[in-house]
Amino acid sequence: MSKSASTSKPGERTRTAPVDLFTPAKLGPYELTNRIIMAPLTRNRAGPGAVPQEMNVDYYAQRSSAGLIITEGSQISPQGTGYPGTPGIYSQAQIAAWRRVTDTIHERGGRVFLQLWHVGRISHPSLQPNAALPVAPSAIKPDGETFTETGLQPFVTPRALETGEIPGIVAQFRHGAENALEAGFDGVEVHGANGYLLDQFLRDGTNRRDDDYGGSLENRTRLLLQVTHAAAGVFGADRVGVRLSPANSFNSISDSAPDVTFPYVAERLNRFGLAYLHVVEQDIAGADATQGFDRRKLRDAFKGTYIANGGYDQIRAEVALATGAADLIAFGKPFIANPDLPARFAIGAPLNGADEATFYGGDEKGYTDYPFLAPEQAQAA
């Protein structure tokens, strides 16, 4: 399916030629071989010290045929840790381990961005240095429980960051970007989604501050813009992406007017000339994502490359690309179970089903042991 510029409706993005999942795409300084993006997927399989392991190298290498891999969230500091077994990007051992990942992906012709992550209040003292309280824009406790080394534990009330501490948060993100550059990544994605620290600052349900980082939309957006500026200062803005999740209530996050907040954020991000804006369009917590949010309004507010994410299959993805609703499509669960997802899409091959029991933690089972197409099928692709 395709739609040309001559048939575009007012307000739609125009296309000078038909676009599908296998149309090469310009992304910053890079030419992607396809528009099939591997979404960031937390798998909780890093080793001691939050250091990626050899099976992590194999896992990403298997998926190198994606137009772009965006890694699982990688905490920018020990303070940014929210779950057991997630990788970091703050130590030399982590940098060296990630370098094995990036080298292998590049040897196979792939591209990879690292997702920079600080969870904010979505943590627990048992995961924090010196058993400290997690930090947040405001001292508001999330609902529910979180995973720790000893199992599920109730969330605690976080400590509100002092105004004078916020430059230190920006410095953590900058340091994470510097380390990602040293580790050989092609770029970084700033994680401003899914109820983690930067999203907590954006939303009025979690941000009750009365300083320069709270209250008005301009103030609530300030930290995200400062972090994005810091990452762009390391990589160049055209090698930095930002992830948002306007419709998502995951991690007890809310905003009174997401249809106002997030187009404003997208418009403010235009100043950078970013590689992309990556939008989680659904509510991964299972609520009705159509309430109070018009994703087309957000798409139109951002003038650069737009990555759509949210339960897409091949048919929905092709429609989104053909109509200009998205430029690239990120796939999550399909990439978990199908390391050769682009090849399967190319020939219409059946997809492997994902084993949800092995999504988080464990060993190679449900991680690097999903079957590839038979050689003769792969050759046809």
C-alpha positions as CSV (number, residue, x, y, z in Angstrom):
1,M,0.0,0.0,0.0
2,S,1.2,3.5,-0.7
3,K,0.1,7.0,-0.9
4,S,1.7,9.7,-3.1
5,A,2.1,13.4,-2.5
6,S,-0.5,14.2,-5.1
7,T,-3.3,12.4,-3.2
8,S,-2.4,13.7,0.3
9,K,-5.1,15.5,2.2
10,P,-4.6,18.9,3.9
11,G,-2.5,18.5,7.0
12,E,-1.2,15.1,6.0
13,R,2.5,14.4,5.5
14,T,3.2,14.2,1.8
15,R,5.3,11.4,0.1
16,T,7.2,11.9,-3.1
17,A,7.2,8.1,-3.6
18,P,5.5,5.0,-2.2
19,V,6.9,4.0,1.2
20,D,6.8,0.7,2.9
21,L,8.7,-1.2,5.6
22,F,11.6,-2.0,3.2
23,T,12.1,1.5,1.8
24,P,15.5,2.8,3.0
25,A,15.2,5.7,5.4
26,K,17.5,8.6,6.3
27,L,18.0,8.9,10.1
28,G,20.3,11.8,11.0
29,P,23.6,11.0,9.3
30,Y,22.6,7.3,8.7
31,E,20.9,5.5,5.9
32,L,18.8,2.7,7.4
33,T,18.2,-0.4,5.2
34,N,14.6,-0.7,6.3
35,R,12.0,1.0,8.5
36,I,11.7,-1.9,11.0
37,I,12.9,-0.6,14.4
38,M,13.7,-2.9,17.3
39,A,12.0,-1.2,20.3
40,P,13.8,-1.0,23.7
41,L,12.9,-4.1,25.7
42,T,13.8,-4.6,29.3
43,R,14.9,-8.2,29.7
44,N,16.7,-8.2,33.1
45,R,19.6,-10.3,32.0
46,A,22.7,-8.2,32.8
47,G,25.3,-9.7,35.0
48,P,26.8,-8.5,38.3
49,G,27.5,-4.8,38.4
50,A,24.8,-4.1,35.8
51,V,27.4,-5.3,33.2
52,P,26.1,-6.8,29.9
53,Q,27.0,-10.5,29.4
54,E,27.9,-12.6,26.4
55,M,24.3,-13.8,25.9
56,N,23.4,-10.1,25.6
57,V,25.9,-9.8,22.8
58,D,24.4,-12.8,21.0
59,Y,20.8,-11.5,21.6
60,Y,21.5,-8.1,19.9
61,A,23.7,-9.6,17.2
62,Q,20.8,-11.9,16.2
63,R,18.6,-8.9,15.6
64,S,21.1,-6.8,13.6
65,S,18.9,-6.9,10.5
66,A,16.6,-4.3,12.1
67,G,16.9,-0.9,10.4
68,L,17.8,0.4,13.9
69,I,18.1,-1.3,17.3
70,I,17.3,0.7,20.3
71,T,18.7,-1.0,23.4
72,E,16.9,-1.8,26.6
73,G,16.9,1.1,29.0
74,S,20.4,1.4,30.6
75,Q,20.7,3.4,33.8
76,I,22.9,6.4,33.7
77,S,23.9,6.1,37.4
78,P,23.4,3.7,40.3
79,Q,20.7,6.1,41.5
80,G,18.9,5.6,38.2
81,T,18.4,1.8,38.9
82,G,14.9,0.5,39.2
83,Y,15.0,-3.2,38.7
84,P,17.4,-6.2,39.2
85,G,19.4,-7.3,36.2
86,T,19.2,-4.2,34.1
87,P,22.4,-2.9,32.4
88,G,24.1,0.4,33.2
89,I,26.2,2.9,31.3
90,Y,28.2,4.5,34.1
91,S,31.2,2.2,34.7
92,Q,34.2,1.2,32.6
93,A,33.2,-2.4,32.8
94,Q,29.8,-1.6,31.4
95,I,31.3,0.5,28.6
96,A,33.7,-2.4,27.7
97,A,30.8,-4.9,27.7
98,W,28.6,-2.7,25.6
99,R,31.5,-2.2,23.1
100,R,31.3,-6.0,22.4
101,V,27.6,-5.5,21.6
102,T,28.1,-2.5,19.3
103,D,31.1,-4.0,17.5
104,T,29.1,-7.2,16.7
105,I,26.1,-5.3,15.5
106,H,28.3,-3.1,13.2
107,E,30.2,-6.2,11.9
108,R,26.7,-7.4,10.7
109,G,25.8,-4.1,9.1
110,G,23.4,-2.9,11.8
111,R,22.9,0.4,13.6
112,V,22.2,0.7,17.3
113,F,21.2,3.5,19.7
114,L,21.5,3.2,23.5
115,Q,18.5,4.2,25.6
116,L,19.5,6.5,28.5
117,W,17.4,5.7,31.6
118,H,16.8,7.1,35.1
119,V,13.8,5.5,36.8
120,G,13.2,8.2,39.4
121,R,10.6,7.1,41.9
122,I,10.1,3.7,40.3
123,S,12.7,2.1,42.5
124,H,13.2,0.8,46.0
125,P,15.8,1.6,48.7
126,S,17.1,-2.0,48.4
127,L,18.2,-1.1,44.8
128,Q,19.7,2.3,45.7
129,P,23.2,3.2,46.9
130,N,23.3,3.2,50.7
131,A,19.6,2.1,50.8
132,A,18.6,5.7,50.0
133,L,15.1,6.8,49.0
134,P,14.5,7.0,45.3
135,V,14.3,10.5,43.9
136,A,11.5,12.2,42.1
137,P,10.2,15.7,41.2
138,S,7.8,15.5,44.2
139,A,7.3,13.2,47.2
140,I,4.4,11.3,45.7
141,K,4.3,7.5,46.2
142,P,3.5,5.3,43.2
143,D,0.7,2.8,43.5
144,G,1.5,-0.9,43.7
145,E,4.7,-2.9,44.1
146,T,8.1,-3.1,42.4
147,F,10.5,-5.9,41.7
148,T,13.5,-6.2,43.9
149,E,16.3,-8.8,44.5
150,T,14.0,-10.4,47.2
151,G,10.8,-10.3,45.2
152,L,7.9,-7.8,45.0
153,Q,8.0,-5.0,47.5
154,P,5.6,-2.0,48.0
155,F,6.7,1.2,46.5
156,V,8.0,3.8,48.9
157,T,7.4,7.6,49.0
158,P,10.4,9.1,47.1
159,R,12.4,12.1,48.1
160,A,11.8,15.3,46.1
161,L,14.9,16.5,44.4
162,E,16.2,19.9,45.6
163,T,16.5,22.5,42.9
164,G,20.2,22.5,43.3
165,E,20.4,18.8,42.7
166,I,18.8,18.9,39.2
167,P,22.0,20.0,37.4
168,G,23.5,16.8,38.8
169,I,20.8,14.8,37.1
170,V,21.5,16.5,33.8
171,A,25.2,15.7,34.3
172,Q,24.3,12.0,34.9
173,F,22.6,12.0,31.5
174,R,25.5,13.8,29.9
175,H,28.0,11.3,31.4
176,G,25.8,8.4,30.2
177,A,25.9,9.8,26.6
178,E,29.7,10.2,26.8
179,N,30.0,6.6,27.9
180,A,27.7,5.5,25.1
181,L,29.9,7.3,22.6
182,E,32.9,5.6,24.0
183,A,31.1,2.2,23.8
184,G,30.6,2.7,20.1
185,F,26.9,3.5,19.9
186,D,25.6,5.2,16.8
187,G,23.4,7.5,19.0
188,V,21.3,7.6,22.1
189,E,17.6,7.8,23.0
190,V,16.6,9.9,25.9
191,H,14.0,8.0,27.9
192,G,11.2,10.5,28.6
193,A,8.4,7.9,28.8
194,N,6.6,5.2,30.8
195,G,6.5,6.9,34.1
196,Y,10.2,7.2,34.7
197,L,12.1,10.3,35.9
198,L,11.8,12.6,32.9
199,D,8.1,11.6,32.4
200,Q,7.5,12.3,36.1
201,F,8.7,15.9,35.6
202,L,6.5,16.3,32.5
203,R,3.2,15.2,34.1
204,D,1.2,17.3,36.6
205,G,0.1,14.1,38.3
206,T,3.6,13.6,39.6
207,N,5.1,17.1,39.4
208,R,3.8,19.4,42.1
209,R,6.9,21.6,42.3
210,D,6.8,25.4,42.8
211,D,10.3,26.1,41.4
212,D,11.6,26.5,37.8
213,Y,10.9,22.8,37.2
214,G,7.2,22.7,38.1
215,G,3.9,24.4,37.6
216,S,3.7,25.7,34.1
217,L,4.2,23.5,31.0
218,E,7.4,25.5,30.2
219,N,8.8,24.6,33.6
220,R,7.8,21.0,33.6
221,T,9.4,20.5,30.2
222,R,12.6,22.2,31.3
223,L,14.5,19.1,32.5
224,L,13.8,17.1,29.4
225,L,15.0,19.9,27.2
226,Q,18.2,20.3,29.4
227,V,18.9,16.6,29.2
228,T,18.3,16.5,25.4
229,H,20.6,19.5,25.0
230,A,23.3,17.7,27.1
231,A,23.0,14.5,25.0
232,A,23.1,16.5,21.8
233,G,26.3,18.2,23.0
234,V,28.0,14.8,23.1
235,F,26.6,13.1,19.9
236,G,25.2,16.0,17.9
237,A,21.4,16.4,17.9
238,D,21.0,14.4,14.7
239,R,22.2,11.3,16.6
240,V,19.8,11.8,19.5
241,G,16.2,10.6,19.8
242,V,13.6,11.2,22.5
243,R,10.9,8.8,23.7
244,L,7.5,9.9,25.0
245,S,4.4,8.0,26.0
246,P,1.5,10.4,26.2
247,A,-1.3,7.9,26.5
248,N,0.5,5.6,29.0
249,S,-0.6,5.2,32.6
250,F,2.1,2.6,33.4
251,N,3.9,3.2,36.7
252,S,1.0,5.2,38.2
253,I,1.6,8.2,35.9
254,S,-1.0,10.7,34.9
255,D,-1.5,14.1,33.4
256,S,-4.6,16.3,33.5
257,A,-4.3,17.4,29.8
258,P,-2.0,15.1,27.8
259,D,-3.5,16.5,24.6
260,V,-2.0,19.8,25.5
261,T,1.1,18.7,27.3
262,F,2.7,16.5,24.7
263,P,2.2,18.5,21.5
264,Y,3.8,21.3,23.5
265,V,6.7,19.1,24.4
266,A,7.1,17.9,20.7
267,E,7.0,21.4,19.5
268,R,9.7,22.4,21.9
269,L,11.9,19.5,20.8
270,N,11.8,20.8,17.2
271,R,14.5,23.3,18.1
272,F,17.2,20.6,18.3
273,G,16.9,18.9,14.9
274,L,16.8,15.5,16.5
275,A,17.2,12.1,14.8
276,Y,13.7,11.2,15.8
277,L,10.8,11.3,18.2
278,H,9.7,7.9,19.4
279,V,6.2,7.7,20.7
280,V,4.5,4.9,22.6
281,E,1.0,5.4,21.3
282,Q,-0.8,2.8,23.5
283,D,-1.3,2.4,27.2
284,I,0.9,-0.5,28.1
285,A,-0.9,-0.7,31.5
286,G,-4.0,-1.8,29.6
287,A,-6.3,1.3,30.0
288,D,-8.1,3.0,27.1
289,A,-5.4,5.0,25.3
290,T,-7.9,6.9,23.3
291,Q,-9.1,9.0,26.2
292,G,-7.8,12.6,26.2
293,F,-5.0,12.2,23.6
294,D,-4.9,12.8,19.9
295,R,-1.7,11.2,18.6
296,R,-2.1,12.8,15.1
297,K,-1.9,16.2,16.8
298,L,1.4,15.1,18.4
299,R,2.7,13.7,15.1
300,D,1.9,17.0,13.4
301,A,3.6,19.0,16.1
302,F,6.9,17.3,15.6
303,K,8.6,18.2,12.3
304,G,11.2,15.5,12.2
305,T,11.3,11.7,11.9
306,Y,8.5,10.1,13.9
307,I,8.8,6.5,15.2
308,A,5.4,4.9,16.0
309,N,5.3,2.2,18.7
310,G,2.2,0.4,20.0
311,G,1.2,-3.1,19.1
312,Y,1.8,-2.8,15.4
313,D,1.7,-5.8,13.1
314,Q,2.9,-5.7,9.5
315,I,-0.4,-4.6,8.0
316,R,-0.9,-1.7,10.5
317,A,2.7,-0.7,10.0
318,E,2.4,-0.5,6.2
319,V,-0.8,1.6,6.5
320,A,0.9,4.0,8.9
321,L,3.9,4.4,6.6
322,A,1.8,4.8,3.5
323,T,-0.4,7.5,4.9
324,G,2.4,9.4,6.6
325,A,1.2,8.7,10.1
326,A,4.7,7.5,10.9
327,D,8.2,7.4,9.3
328,L,9.5,4.3,11.1
329,I,7.7,1.6,13.1
330,A,9.1,0.1,16.3
331,F,8.3,-3.5,17.1
332,G,8.7,-5.0,20.6
333,K,7.3,-8.5,21.3
334,P,7.7,-9.6,17.6
335,F,11.4,-8.9,17.9
336,I,11.7,-10.9,21.1
337,A,10.4,-14.0,19.4
338,N,11.7,-13.4,15.9
339,P,15.3,-12.4,15.7
340,D,14.9,-12.4,11.9
341,L,11.8,-10.3,11.9
342,P,12.6,-8.3,8.7
343,A,13.2,-11.5,6.7
344,R,9.9,-12.9,7.9
345,F,8.1,-9.7,7.0
346,A,9.7,-9.7,3.5
347,I,8.3,-13.1,2.5
348,G,5.2,-13.2,4.7
349,A,6.5,-16.0,6.8
350,P,4.7,-17.0,10.0
351,L,6.0,-15.4,13.2
352,N,7.2,-17.3,16.2
353,G,5.0,-16.8,19.3
354,A,6.6,-15.1,22.3
355,D,7.0,-17.0,25.6
356,E,5.9,-14.3,28.1
357,A,7.1,-16.4,31.1
358,T,10.7,-15.8,29.9
359,F,10.5,-12.1,29.2
360,Y,12.2,-10.9,32.4
361,G,15.3,-12.5,33.9
362,G,16.6,-16.0,33.4
363,D,19.1,-17.4,30.9
364,E,19.3,-18.1,27.2
365,K,15.9,-19.8,27.2
366,G,13.4,-17.4,25.7
367,Y,16.2,-15.0,24.9
368,T,18.6,-16.3,22.3
369,D,17.0,-19.7,21.4
370,Y,14.1,-18.6,19.2
371,P,14.3,-20.3,15.8
372,F,15.3,-18.5,12.6
373,L,13.9,-19.1,9.2
374,A,15.2,-22.2,7.4
375,P,18.2,-21.3,5.2
376,E,16.2,-21.7,1.9
377,Q,13.5,-19.4,3.3
378,A,16.0,-16.8,4.5
379,Q,17.6,-16.8,1.1
380,A,14.2,-16.0,-0.5
381,A,13.9,-13.0,1.7
